[in-house]
Amino acid sequence: MSSPSAYHIPSIVFLSCLIFSYAPPETPLDADSILKKVESAYAPVEDYQTNVEVKTYKGGGPFEVQKFLYTFKKPKWIRLDFESPHSGMVLVYPDKNGKVGVHPPGLAHVFQFHLSSENPLITGPSGQRIDQTDLGLLIKNISLSLTDQRRGPVEIEEDGYIRIRVLAVNHLQKGIVTLYQFFIDKNLWLPVRVEESTPDGKLERTITFQDLRMNTGVSDSFFQPG
């Protein structure tokens, strides 16, 4: 005859399965926790390289495209190697006088031009200066967009990326309000895409960072091409 305790064994096993299979629901991401993770991820980065694609839209029609290899080294070394337009052109910042060194493509590469970072020849349609392009500054601007410069609710979605959508003061143009969408890579915890639209949702510009590589050990001499 079986002991009374034997009848309780299945119940105990069942309860144990429930205990070990239970996982508390994940806490929904909020703006503060995302910012802390992004800032923590960027803090140990000393240098990085990424392939950048910038699309600027014109009134719903065709868009202009810039593609370049972007290299950054703290505190503020920047180099852009263009793929298009002007394939082969190189921009470096800063030169010894704090300006932008422009190295033309092809045989003209031996010549160097030194322009102000505000020169319209190198700021592009958005007016963004080369010294306003690094991830550290972008992260600071995202923080401002979610706090002091926010002009609407923050929407956060999570799929392949963490997507943050917010209406905020434009990062580059005073007096302009822009609808931003920031894409955060869930493995790197760094921004890898920015979409800028008018307040009513008309897309104006996208910036995409592809194949982001951190702490490559790039030397200072790379920012001083001959």
C-alpha positions as CSV (number, residue, x, y, z in Angstrom):
1,M,0.0,0.0,0.0
2,S,1.4,3.4,-0.9
3,S,2.0,5.9,1.8
4,P,-0.2,9.0,1.8
5,S,2.8,11.2,1.0
6,A,3.2,9.5,-2.3
7,Y,0.0,11.1,-3.6
8,H,1.5,14.6,-3.0
9,I,4.5,14.0,-5.3
10,P,2.9,15.0,-8.6
11,S,1.5,18.2,-6.9
12,I,5.0,19.1,-5.7
13,V,6.5,18.5,-9.1
14,F,3.8,20.6,-10.7
15,L,4.4,23.5,-8.3
16,S,8.1,23.3,-8.8
17,C,7.7,23.5,-12.6
18,L,5.5,26.6,-12.1
19,I,8.1,28.2,-9.9
20,F,11.1,27.6,-12.3
21,S,9.2,28.4,-15.4
22,Y,7.8,31.7,-14.2
23,A,9.7,34.7,-15.4
24,P,8.6,38.2,-14.3
25,P,7.5,40.4,-17.1
26,E,10.1,42.8,-18.6
27,T,9.9,46.3,-17.4
28,P,8.9,48.6,-20.3
29,L,11.7,50.8,-21.5
30,D,11.5,54.5,-20.7
31,A,13.4,57.5,-22.0
32,D,15.6,57.8,-18.8
33,S,16.7,54.2,-18.8
34,I,17.5,54.2,-22.5
35,L,19.6,57.4,-22.2
36,K,21.6,55.9,-19.3
37,K,22.3,52.7,-21.3
38,V,23.3,54.8,-24.4
39,E,25.6,57.1,-22.4
40,S,27.2,54.1,-20.6
41,A,27.8,52.3,-23.9
42,Y,29.5,55.4,-25.4
43,A,31.6,56.3,-22.4
44,P,34.4,53.7,-23.0
45,V,34.6,54.5,-26.8
46,E,37.9,56.1,-27.7
47,D,37.5,56.0,-31.4
48,Y,35.1,54.6,-34.0
49,Q,34.5,54.1,-37.7
50,T,31.2,53.8,-39.6
51,N,29.8,54.0,-43.1
52,V,27.4,57.0,-43.2
53,E,24.6,57.5,-45.6
54,V,22.8,60.9,-45.6
55,K,19.6,61.4,-47.6
56,T,18.2,64.9,-47.9
57,Y,14.7,65.1,-49.3
58,K,13.4,67.9,-51.4
59,G,9.7,68.7,-51.3
60,G,8.6,65.1,-51.7
61,G,10.6,64.7,-54.9
62,P,14.1,63.1,-55.4
63,F,16.6,63.2,-52.7
64,E,20.3,64.0,-52.5
65,V,22.6,61.2,-51.2
66,Q,26.0,61.5,-49.4
67,K,28.0,58.4,-48.6
68,F,31.3,58.5,-46.7
69,L,33.5,56.6,-44.3
70,Y,33.4,58.5,-41.0
71,T,36.3,58.2,-38.5
72,F,36.3,59.8,-35.1
73,K,38.8,59.8,-32.3
74,K,38.4,61.5,-29.0
75,P,38.7,64.3,-28.1
76,K,37.7,65.7,-31.5
77,W,39.6,64.2,-34.4
78,I,37.3,63.8,-37.5
79,R,37.9,62.4,-41.0
80,L,35.4,61.9,-43.8
81,D,36.4,59.8,-46.8
82,F,33.8,60.4,-49.5
83,E,32.3,57.7,-51.7
84,S,29.7,60.0,-53.2
85,P,29.5,62.6,-54.4
86,H,33.1,63.6,-55.1
87,S,34.5,60.1,-54.7
88,G,37.9,60.2,-53.2
89,M,37.6,63.6,-51.5
90,V,38.8,63.7,-47.9
91,L,37.8,66.2,-45.1
92,V,39.8,66.3,-41.9
93,Y,39.1,68.4,-38.8
94,P,40.8,70.2,-37.2
95,D,43.9,71.3,-39.0
96,K,46.6,73.1,-37.1
97,N,44.6,76.4,-37.4
98,G,41.4,74.8,-36.3
99,K,39.9,74.7,-39.7
100,V,38.7,71.9,-42.1
101,G,41.4,70.5,-44.3
102,V,39.9,69.6,-47.7
103,H,41.8,67.2,-49.9
104,P,40.2,67.0,-53.5
105,P,39.9,63.7,-55.3
106,G,42.2,62.4,-58.0
107,L,45.3,64.1,-59.1
108,A,44.2,67.3,-57.3
109,H,44.6,65.4,-54.0
110,V,48.1,66.9,-53.6
111,F,46.5,70.3,-53.1
112,Q,45.0,71.2,-49.8
113,F,42.4,73.8,-49.0
114,H,41.6,75.1,-45.5
115,L,38.1,76.3,-44.9
116,S,36.1,77.5,-42.0
117,S,33.8,74.8,-40.6
118,E,30.9,77.1,-41.3
119,N,31.7,77.5,-45.0
120,P,28.6,76.6,-47.1
121,L,30.7,74.5,-49.5
122,I,31.2,71.9,-46.8
123,T,28.1,72.3,-44.5
124,G,25.6,70.8,-47.0
125,P,21.9,71.6,-47.2
126,S,21.2,71.2,-43.5
127,G,24.0,73.6,-42.5
128,Q,25.5,70.9,-40.2
129,R,29.2,71.6,-39.5
130,I,31.8,68.9,-39.5
131,D,32.3,69.5,-35.8
132,Q,28.6,68.7,-35.2
133,T,28.7,65.2,-36.5
134,D,30.1,62.9,-33.9
135,L,28.1,60.3,-31.9
136,G,28.9,62.0,-28.6
137,L,27.2,65.2,-29.6
138,L,24.3,63.3,-31.2
139,I,23.7,61.5,-27.8
140,K,23.7,64.8,-26.0
141,N,21.2,66.2,-28.6
142,I,19.0,63.1,-28.2
143,S,19.0,63.7,-24.4
144,L,18.0,67.4,-24.9
145,S,15.2,66.3,-27.4
146,L,13.8,64.1,-24.7
147,T,14.0,66.7,-21.9
148,D,14.5,70.5,-22.1
149,Q,13.9,70.8,-25.9
150,R,10.9,68.4,-26.1
151,R,7.8,69.9,-27.7
152,G,5.5,66.8,-27.6
153,P,5.0,63.4,-26.2
154,V,7.8,60.7,-26.3
155,E,6.8,57.5,-28.1
156,I,9.0,54.4,-27.7
157,E,8.6,51.2,-29.8
158,E,10.8,48.1,-29.7
159,D,11.2,45.8,-32.7
160,G,14.5,45.2,-34.4
161,Y,15.6,48.4,-32.9
162,I,14.5,50.7,-30.1
163,R,12.7,53.5,-31.8
164,I,12.2,56.9,-30.1
165,R,9.8,59.4,-31.7
166,V,9.6,62.9,-30.4
167,L,8.8,66.5,-31.5
168,A,11.6,68.7,-30.4
169,V,13.7,71.8,-31.2
170,N,15.9,71.2,-34.2
171,H,19.5,70.3,-33.2
172,L,21.0,72.6,-35.8
173,Q,18.5,75.3,-36.6
174,K,17.2,77.7,-34.0
175,G,13.5,78.4,-34.0
176,I,12.6,75.2,-36.0
177,V,10.7,72.3,-34.5
178,T,11.4,68.9,-35.9
179,L,9.8,65.5,-35.6
180,Y,12.7,63.1,-34.8
181,Q,12.9,59.4,-34.8
182,F,16.0,57.9,-33.2
183,F,16.9,54.2,-33.8
184,I,19.0,52.6,-31.1
185,D,20.8,49.3,-31.8
186,K,19.8,46.9,-29.0
187,N,23.2,45.1,-29.1
188,L,25.5,48.2,-29.2
189,W,23.1,50.5,-27.3
190,L,24.1,53.3,-29.6
191,P,22.1,55.3,-32.1
192,V,22.5,54.0,-35.7
193,R,19.8,56.0,-37.6
194,V,18.1,59.4,-37.3
195,E,15.1,60.5,-39.2
196,E,14.1,64.1,-39.4
197,S,10.6,65.2,-40.5
198,T,8.4,68.2,-40.4
199,P,5.9,68.4,-37.5
200,D,3.2,67.0,-39.8
201,G,5.4,64.0,-40.7
202,K,7.0,65.0,-44.1
203,L,10.4,63.3,-44.2
204,E,13.3,65.8,-44.7
205,R,16.5,63.9,-43.9
206,T,17.8,60.5,-42.8
207,I,21.2,59.7,-41.4
208,T,22.2,56.1,-41.2
209,F,25.4,54.7,-39.5
210,Q,26.3,51.3,-40.9
211,D,28.9,48.7,-39.7
212,L,29.7,50.8,-36.6
213,R,33.2,49.7,-35.3
214,M,34.5,50.9,-31.9
215,N,38.0,51.3,-30.5
216,T,39.9,50.4,-33.7
217,G,43.1,51.9,-32.5
218,V,43.3,54.5,-35.3
219,S,46.4,56.7,-35.0
220,D,46.6,60.5,-34.9
221,S,48.5,60.5,-38.2
222,F,45.4,59.2,-40.0
223,F,43.9,62.6,-39.4
224,Q,46.9,64.3,-41.0
225,P,46.9,63.0,-44.6
226,G,49.8,64.2,-46.7
